[in-house]
Amino acid sequence: MSAAHLGAVLETFPDGWARRRALLELLRAGVPDSLDDAFSLIETLASDRDRLWCLGTLADSREIPEGDREAFLAAASSPAARRRLERRLGR
């Protein structure tokens, strides 16, 4: 599925917990294939907390290439969130 199609599917869930849970399950299943597409779906979540949950799941479920790690960490909403993500990535 394309990121646009996945985004449309996610929009059928109410914003907040339900949408975050749906995206978490997709990310755990390795969907979407592209890291950029995963980032774009995460960015559609309204809450910083929900985005951080999904970034953590992404860090746990996929290998984040060294060249993409800085962009990944930049998505963190605070220095504390960035440090937590760095630990999950094994830095």
A tleap script that builds the chain and sets N, CA, C and O, in Angstrom:
source leaprc.protein.ff14SB
mol = sequence {
  NMET SER ALA ALA HIE LEU GLY ALA VAL LEU
  GLU THR PHE PRO ASP GLY TRP ALA ARG ARG
  ARG ALA LEU LEU GLU LEU LEU ARG ALA GLY
  VAL PRO ASP SER LEU ASP ASP ALA PHE SER
  LEU ILE GLU THR LEU ALA SER ASP ARG ASP
  ARG LEU TRP CYS LEU GLY THR LEU ALA ASP
  SER ARG GLU ILE PRO GLU GLY ASP ARG GLU
  ALA PHE LEU ALA ALA ALA SER SER PRO ALA
  ALA ARG ARG ARG LEU GLU ARG ARG LEU GLY
  CARG
}
set mol.1.N position { 0.838 -1.191 0.000 }
set mol.1.CA position { 0.000 0.000 0.000 }
set mol.1.C position { 0.879 1.249 0.000 }
set mol.1.O position { 1.957 1.271 0.595 }
set mol.2.N position { 0.409 2.249 -0.658 }
set mol.2.CA position { 1.141 3.510 -0.672 }
set mol.2.C position { 0.911 4.247 0.646 }
set mol.2.O position { -0.044 3.973 1.373 }
set mol.3.N position { 1.804 5.180 0.933 }
set mol.3.CA position { 1.661 5.975 2.155 }
set mol.3.C position { 0.370 6.787 2.126 }
set mol.3.O position { -0.276 6.969 3.158 }
set mol.4.N position { -0.004 7.272 0.948 }
set mol.4.CA position { -1.246 8.038 0.830 }
set mol.4.C position { -2.451 7.167 1.171 }
set mol.4.O position { -3.367 7.604 1.867 }
set mol.5.N position { -2.440 5.936 0.674 }
set mol.5.CA position { -3.548 5.017 0.973 }
set mol.5.C position { -3.559 4.677 2.464 }
set mol.5.O position { -4.619 4.672 3.091 }
set mol.6.N position { -2.412 4.399 3.021 }
set mol.6.CA position { -2.334 4.114 4.454 }
set mol.6.C position { -2.805 5.307 5.279 }
set mol.6.O position { -3.492 5.143 6.287 }
set mol.7.N position { -2.435 6.496 4.848 }
set mol.7.CA position { -2.896 7.709 5.537 }
set mol.7.C position { -4.402 7.824 5.513 }
set mol.7.O position { -5.016 8.204 6.510 }
set mol.8.N position { -5.004 7.499 4.380 }
set mol.8.CA position { -6.468 7.542 4.277 }
set mol.8.C position { -7.107 6.509 5.201 }
set mol.8.O position { -8.136 6.776 5.821 }
set mol.9.N position { -6.497 5.332 5.289 }
set mol.9.CA position { -7.014 4.301 6.195 }
set mol.9.C position { -6.903 4.771 7.643 }
set mol.9.O position { -7.842 4.615 8.424 }
set mol.10.N position { -5.760 5.345 7.997 }
set mol.10.CA position { -5.577 5.823 9.369 }
set mol.10.C position { -6.560 6.919 9.737 }
set mol.10.O position { -6.972 7.019 10.893 }
set mol.11.N position { -6.941 7.743 8.768 }
set mol.11.CA position { -7.891 8.823 9.032 }
set mol.11.C position { -9.278 8.318 9.392 }
set mol.11.O position { -10.096 9.073 9.916 }
set mol.12.N position { -9.552 7.043 9.114 }
set mol.12.CA position { -10.852 6.493 9.499 }
set mol.12.C position { -10.934 6.248 11.004 }
set mol.12.O position { -12.023 6.096 11.556 }
set mol.13.N position { -9.775 6.212 11.663 }
set mol.13.CA position { -9.746 6.058 13.112 }
set mol.13.C position { -9.805 7.434 13.767 }
set mol.13.O position { -9.230 8.389 13.247 }
set mol.14.N position { -10.487 7.545 14.891 }
set mol.14.CA position { -10.510 8.841 15.586 }
set mol.14.C position { -9.093 9.250 15.996 }
set mol.14.O position { -8.288 8.405 16.389 }
set mol.15.N position { -8.796 10.539 15.904 }
set mol.15.CA position { -7.480 11.020 16.286 }
set mol.15.C position { -7.253 10.709 17.762 }
set mol.15.O position { -8.182 10.746 18.568 }
set mol.16.N position { -6.034 10.411 18.093 }
set mol.16.CA position { -5.697 10.082 19.473 }
set mol.16.C position { -5.333 8.619 19.596 }
set mol.16.O position { -4.682 8.053 18.717 }
set mol.17.N position { -5.760 8.007 20.698 }
set mol.17.CA position { -5.372 6.654 21.045 }
set mol.17.C position { -5.650 5.657 19.921 }
set mol.17.O position { -4.777 4.857 19.584 }
set mol.18.N position { -6.834 5.690 19.344 }
set mol.18.CA position { -7.209 4.700 18.325 }
set mol.18.C position { -6.323 4.807 17.080 }
set mol.18.O position { -5.869 3.791 16.554 }
set mol.19.N position { -6.082 6.002 16.619 }
set mol.19.CA position { -5.240 6.180 15.429 }
set mol.19.C position { -3.789 5.789 15.734 }
set mol.19.O position { -3.121 5.158 14.914 }
set mol.20.N position { -3.322 6.167 16.905 }
set mol.20.CA position { -1.963 5.800 17.288 }
set mol.20.C position { -1.811 4.283 17.343 }
set mol.20.O position { -0.824 3.743 16.844 }
set mol.21.N position { -2.775 3.594 17.943 }
set mol.21.CA position { -2.713 2.134 18.039 }
set mol.21.C position { -2.709 1.488 16.654 }
set mol.21.O position { -1.979 0.526 16.419 }
set mol.22.N position { -3.509 2.006 15.757 }
set mol.22.CA position { -3.542 1.463 14.394 }
set mol.22.C position { -2.186 1.640 13.721 }
set mol.22.O position { -1.687 0.718 13.075 }
set mol.23.N position { -1.593 2.815 13.868 }
set mol.23.CA position { -0.287 3.066 13.255 }
set mol.23.C position { 0.797 2.232 13.929 }
set mol.23.O position { 1.698 1.738 13.251 }
set mol.24.N position { 0.729 2.067 15.239 }
set mol.24.CA position { 1.705 1.225 15.933 }
set mol.24.C position { 1.702 -0.190 15.374 }
set mol.24.O position { 2.762 -0.778 15.157 }
set mol.25.N position { 0.524 -0.734 15.143 }
set mol.25.CA position { 0.435 -2.102 14.611 }
set mol.25.C position { 0.988 -2.186 13.197 }
set mol.25.O position { 1.632 -3.173 12.842 }
set mol.26.N position { 0.745 -1.169 12.392 }
set mol.26.CA position { 1.322 -1.151 11.041 }
set mol.26.C position { 2.845 -1.126 11.116 }
set mol.26.O position { 3.522 -1.883 10.420 }
set mol.27.N position { 3.376 -0.253 11.964 }
set mol.27.CA position { 4.832 -0.135 12.077 }
set mol.27.C position { 5.448 -1.433 12.585 }
set mol.27.O position { 6.501 -1.847 12.098 }
set mol.28.N position { 4.815 -2.075 13.545 }
set mol.28.CA position { 5.332 -3.356 14.061 }
set mol.28.C position { 5.340 -4.429 12.976 }
set mol.28.O position { 6.180 -5.328 12.985 }
set mol.29.N position { 4.398 -4.324 12.046 }
set mol.29.CA position { 4.310 -5.292 10.950 }
set mol.29.C position { 5.240 -4.945 9.794 }
set mol.29.O position { 5.294 -5.675 8.804 }
set mol.30.N position { 5.978 -3.832 9.910 }
set mol.30.CA position { 6.908 -3.445 8.853 }
set mol.30.C position { 6.259 -2.663 7.728 }
set mol.30.O position { 6.810 -2.567 6.631 }
set mol.31.N position { 5.090 -2.106 7.999 }
set mol.31.CA position { 4.351 -1.334 7.004 }
set mol.31.C position { 4.356 0.120 7.451 }
set mol.31.O position { 4.075 0.403 8.615 }
set mol.32.N position { 4.665 1.029 6.569 }
set mol.32.CA position { 5.095 0.892 5.182 }
set mol.32.C position { 6.571 0.475 5.109 }
set mol.32.O position { 7.305 0.556 6.093 }
set mol.33.N position { 6.973 0.037 3.935 }
set mol.33.CA position { 8.349 -0.419 3.729 }
set mol.33.C position { 9.364 0.710 3.886 }
set mol.33.O position { 10.432 0.524 4.470 }
set mol.34.N position { 9.025 1.855 3.369 }
set mol.34.CA position { 9.940 2.990 3.337 }
set mol.34.C position { 9.949 3.729 4.678 }
set mol.34.O position { 8.900 4.003 5.261 }
set mol.35.N position { 11.143 4.039 5.145 }
set mol.35.CA position { 11.290 4.818 6.368 }
set mol.35.C position { 10.695 6.217 6.197 }
set mol.35.O position { 10.076 6.750 7.117 }
set mol.36.N position { 10.886 6.805 5.020 }
set mol.36.CA position { 10.309 8.131 4.751 }
set mol.36.C position { 8.787 8.095 4.835 }
set mol.36.O position { 8.171 9.015 5.373 }
set mol.37.N position { 8.179 7.033 4.302 }
set mol.37.CA position { 6.726 6.904 4.379 }
set mol.37.C position { 6.275 6.729 5.825 }
set mol.37.O position { 5.249 7.277 6.230 }
set mol.38.N position { 7.038 5.967 6.599 }
set mol.38.CA position { 6.702 5.791 8.019 }
set mol.38.C position { 6.770 7.134 8.736 }
set mol.38.O position { 5.884 7.454 9.529 }
set mol.39.N position { 7.813 7.928 8.468 }
set mol.39.CA position { 7.920 9.261 9.065 }
set mol.39.C position { 6.730 10.129 8.687 }
set mol.39.O position { 6.172 10.825 9.536 }
set mol.40.N position { 6.341 10.090 7.428 }
set mol.40.CA position { 5.232 10.948 6.992 }
set mol.40.C position { 3.925 10.553 7.667 }
set mol.40.O position { 3.109 11.419 7.982 }
set mol.41.N position { 3.714 9.263 7.893 }
set mol.41.CA position { 2.510 8.831 8.606 }
set mol.41.C position { 2.559 9.245 10.071 }
set mol.41.O position { 1.548 9.668 10.632 }
set mol.42.N position { 3.717 9.127 10.687 }
set mol.42.CA position { 3.860 9.531 12.085 }
set mol.42.C position { 3.584 11.020 12.238 }
set mol.42.O position { 2.958 11.441 13.211 }
set mol.43.N position { 4.046 11.814 11.289 }
set mol.43.CA position { 3.860 13.256 11.352 }
set mol.43.C position { 2.398 13.679 11.254 }
set mol.43.O position { 2.065 14.812 11.601 }
set mol.44.N position { 1.524 12.798 10.793 }
set mol.44.CA position { 0.113 13.153 10.691 }
set mol.44.C position { -0.606 13.093 12.039 }
set mol.44.O position { -1.717 13.606 12.178 }
set mol.45.N position { 0.029 12.466 13.028 }
set mol.45.CA position { -0.597 12.385 14.350 }
set mol.45.C position { -0.557 13.755 15.017 }
set mol.45.O position { 0.448 14.461 14.943 }
set mol.46.N position { -1.649 14.121 15.663 }
set mol.46.CA position { -1.771 15.457 16.240 }
set mol.46.C position { -0.961 15.647 17.513 }
set mol.46.O position { -0.489 16.751 17.785 }
set mol.47.N position { -0.797 14.605 18.284 }
set mol.47.CA position { -0.174 14.716 19.600 }
set mol.47.C position { 1.309 14.373 19.565 }
set mol.47.O position { 1.714 13.392 18.941 }
set mol.48.N position { 2.122 15.193 20.245 }
set mol.48.CA position { 3.551 14.881 20.390 }
set mol.48.C position { 3.729 13.526 21.048 }
set mol.48.O position { 4.594 12.747 20.649 }
set mol.49.N position { 2.921 13.245 22.046 }
set mol.49.CA position { 2.998 11.974 22.769 }
set mol.49.C position { 2.761 10.803 21.829 }
set mol.49.O position { 3.492 9.813 21.869 }
set mol.50.N position { 1.735 10.911 20.976 }
set mol.50.CA position { 1.435 9.832 20.031 }
set mol.50.C position { 2.567 9.648 19.028 }
set mol.50.O position { 2.928 8.521 18.691 }
set mol.51.N position { 3.126 10.759 18.550 }
set mol.51.CA position { 4.256 10.667 17.617 }
set mol.51.C position { 5.459 10.001 18.283 }
set mol.51.O position { 6.146 9.191 17.660 }
set mol.52.N position { 5.715 10.341 19.550 }
set mol.52.CA position { 6.847 9.751 20.258 }
set mol.52.C position { 6.649 8.252 20.457 }
set mol.52.O position { 7.600 7.485 20.312 }
set mol.53.N position { 5.436 7.820 20.786 }
set mol.53.CA position { 5.145 6.383 20.900 }
set mol.53.C position { 5.504 5.678 19.591 }
set mol.53.O position { 6.158 4.635 19.593 }
set mol.54.N position { 5.069 6.260 18.483 }
set mol.54.CA position { 5.303 5.631 17.182 }
set mol.54.C position { 6.778 5.657 16.804 }
set mol.54.O position { 7.276 4.694 16.221 }
set mol.55.N position { 7.482 6.729 17.118 }
set mol.55.CA position { 8.918 6.773 16.851 }
set mol.55.C position { 9.645 5.705 17.663 }
set mol.55.O position { 10.568 5.063 17.162 }
set mol.56.N position { 9.233 5.515 18.906 }
set mol.56.CA position { 9.827 4.472 19.731 }
set mol.56.C position { 9.593 3.089 19.152 }
set mol.56.O position { 10.497 2.253 19.127 }
set mol.57.N position { 8.390 2.856 18.692 }
set mol.57.CA position { 8.069 1.564 18.067 }
set mol.57.C position { 8.888 1.366 16.803 }
set mol.57.O position { 9.379 0.267 16.543 }
set mol.58.N position { 9.035 2.412 16.029 }
set mol.58.CA position { 9.843 2.335 14.812 }
set mol.58.C position { 11.299 2.010 15.164 }
set mol.58.O position { 11.935 1.194 14.496 }
set mol.59.N position { 11.817 2.645 16.205 }
set mol.59.CA position { 13.197 2.379 16.632 }
set mol.59.C position { 13.367 0.940 17.096 }
set mol.59.O position { 14.418 0.335 16.881 }
set mol.60.N position { 12.343 0.394 17.728 }
set mol.60.CA position { 12.420 -0.976 18.237 }
set mol.60.C position { 12.223 -2.028 17.148 }
set mol.60.O position { 12.753 -3.136 17.246 }
set mol.61.N position { 11.468 -1.684 16.121 }
set mol.61.CA position { 11.071 -2.702 15.148 }
set mol.61.C position { 11.866 -2.685 13.851 }
set mol.61.O position { 11.756 -3.615 13.051 }
set mol.62.N position { 12.666 -1.644 13.628 }
set mol.62.CA position { 13.427 -1.555 12.378 }
set mol.62.C position { 14.832 -1.076 12.632 }
set mol.62.O position { 15.129 -0.421 13.631 }
set mol.63.N position { 15.678 -1.423 11.701 }
set mol.63.CA position { 17.035 -0.881 11.711 }
set mol.63.C position { 16.965 0.501 11.072 }
set mol.63.O position { 16.556 0.637 9.919 }
set mol.64.N position { 17.359 1.511 11.813 }
set mol.64.CA position { 17.384 2.869 11.273 }
set mol.64.C position { 18.799 3.090 10.751 }
set mol.64.O position { 19.744 3.133 11.538 }
set mol.65.N position { 18.961 3.232 9.430 }
set mol.65.CA position { 20.302 3.416 8.874 }
set mol.65.C position { 20.990 4.644 9.470 }
set mol.65.O position { 20.343 5.642 9.785 }
set mol.66.N position { 22.292 4.553 9.615 }
set mol.66.CA position { 23.071 5.638 10.220 }
set mol.66.C position { 22.777 6.990 9.562 }
set mol.66.O position { 22.676 8.003 10.253 }
set mol.67.N position { 22.640 7.011 8.256 }
set mol.67.CA position { 22.376 8.259 7.544 }
set mol.67.C position { 21.014 8.860 7.835 }
set mol.67.O position { 20.810 10.052 7.609 }
set mol.68.N position { 20.077 8.063 8.331 }
set mol.68.CA position { 18.726 8.542 8.640 }
set mol.68.C position { 18.514 8.821 10.123 }
set mol.68.O position { 17.474 9.353 10.512 }
set mol.69.N position { 19.484 8.468 10.946 }
set mol.69.CA position { 19.298 8.605 12.392 }
set mol.69.C position { 19.130 10.052 12.846 }
set mol.69.O position { 18.320 10.331 13.731 }
set mol.70.N position { 19.876 10.963 12.258 }
set mol.70.CA position { 19.761 12.353 12.686 }
set mol.70.C position { 18.370 12.904 12.379 }
set mol.70.O position { 17.786 13.597 13.212 }
set mol.71.N position { 17.834 12.607 11.199 }
set mol.71.CA position { 16.473 13.038 10.857 }
set mol.71.C position { 15.463 12.368 11.781 }
set mol.71.O position { 14.491 12.996 12.201 }
set mol.72.N position { 15.690 11.108 12.096 }
set mol.72.CA position { 14.819 10.388 13.011 }
set mol.72.C position { 14.812 11.058 14.378 }
set mol.72.O position { 13.747 11.301 14.945 }
set mol.73.N position { 15.987 11.355 14.909 }
set mol.73.CA position { 16.083 11.984 16.223 }
set mol.73.C position { 15.555 13.411 16.226 }
set mol.73.O position { 15.057 13.889 17.245 }
set mol.74.N position { 15.662 14.092 15.093 }
set mol.74.CA position { 15.151 15.459 15.000 }
set mol.74.C position { 13.630 15.507 15.123 }
set mol.74.O position { 13.065 16.556 15.430 }
set mol.75.N position { 12.974 14.387 14.886 }
set mol.75.CA position { 11.518 14.337 15.004 }
set mol.75.C position { 11.058 14.334 16.459 }
set mol.75.O position { 9.873 14.523 16.733 }
set mol.76.N position { 11.982 14.121 17.392 }
set mol.76.CA position { 11.635 14.131 18.814 }
set mol.76.C position { 11.227 15.540 19.229 }
set mol.76.O position { 11.816 16.524 18.781 }
set mol.77.N position { 10.222 15.627 20.083 }
set mol.77.CA position { 9.648 16.916 20.452 }
set mol.77.C position { 10.404 17.648 21.557 }
set mol.77.O position { 10.139 18.825 21.804 }
set mol.78.N position { 11.340 16.974 22.224 }
set mol.78.CA position { 12.080 17.613 23.312 }
set mol.78.C position { 13.442 16.941 23.448 }
set mol.78.O position { 13.654 15.845 22.932 }
set mol.79.N position { 14.363 17.605 24.147 }
set mol.79.CA position { 15.667 16.973 24.370 }
set mol.79.C position { 15.550 15.646 25.137 }
set mol.79.O position { 16.288 14.703 24.851 }
set mol.80.N position { 14.649 15.570 26.085 }
set mol.80.CA position { 14.462 14.324 26.844 }
set mol.80.C position { 13.952 13.216 25.929 }
set mol.80.O position { 14.406 12.075 26.026 }
set mol.81.N position { 13.015 13.540 25.045 }
set mol.81.CA position { 12.487 12.546 24.100 }
set mol.81.C position { 13.599 12.094 23.162 }
set mol.81.O position { 13.692 10.914 22.827 }
set mol.82.N position { 14.428 13.016 22.747 }
set mol.82.CA position { 15.549 12.668 21.857 }
set mol.82.C position { 16.501 11.699 22.551 }
set mol.82.O position { 16.954 10.728 21.944 }
set mol.83.N position { 16.805 11.962 23.826 }
set mol.83.CA position { 17.698 11.069 24.568 }
set mol.83.C position { 17.094 9.665 24.698 }
set mol.83.O position { 17.805 8.667 24.578 }
set mol.84.N position { 15.781 9.594 24.944 }
set mol.84.CA position { 15.133 8.276 25.041 }
set mol.84.C position { 15.233 7.530 23.714 }
set mol.84.O position { 15.510 6.331 23.688 }
set mol.85.N position { 15.006 8.247 22.611 }
set mol.85.CA position { 15.113 7.608 21.307 }
set mol.85.C position { 16.557 7.188 21.014 }
set mol.85.O position { 16.784 6.125 20.436 }
set mol.86.N position { 17.518 7.998 21.401 }
set mol.86.CA position { 18.922 7.637 21.204 }
set mol.86.C position { 19.245 6.341 21.932 }
set mol.86.O position { 19.931 5.474 21.391 }
set mol.87.N position { 18.748 6.208 23.166 }
set mol.87.CA position { 18.977 4.963 23.917 }
set mol.87.C position { 18.338 3.771 23.214 }
set mol.87.O position { 18.919 2.687 23.177 }
set mol.88.N position { 17.154 3.964 22.660 }
set mol.88.CA position { 16.487 2.865 21.956 }
set mol.88.C position { 17.232 2.473 20.696 }
set mol.88.O position { 17.192 1.315 20.281 }
set mol.89.N position { 17.912 3.433 20.087 }
set mol.89.CA position { 18.688 3.141 18.892 }
set mol.89.C position { 20.044 2.564 19.242 }
set mol.89.O position { 20.761 2.092 18.360 }
set mol.90.N position { 20.408 2.593 20.520 }
set mol.90.CA position { 21.681 2.034 20.936 }
set mol.90.C position { 22.852 2.980 20.791 }
set mol.90.O position { 23.995 2.539 20.677 }
set mol.91.N position { 22.585 4.264 20.794 }
set mol.91.CA position { 23.675 5.243 20.692 }
set mol.91.C position { 24.276 5.501 22.029 }
set mol.91.O position { 25.208 6.297 22.143 }
savepdb mol mol.pdb
quit
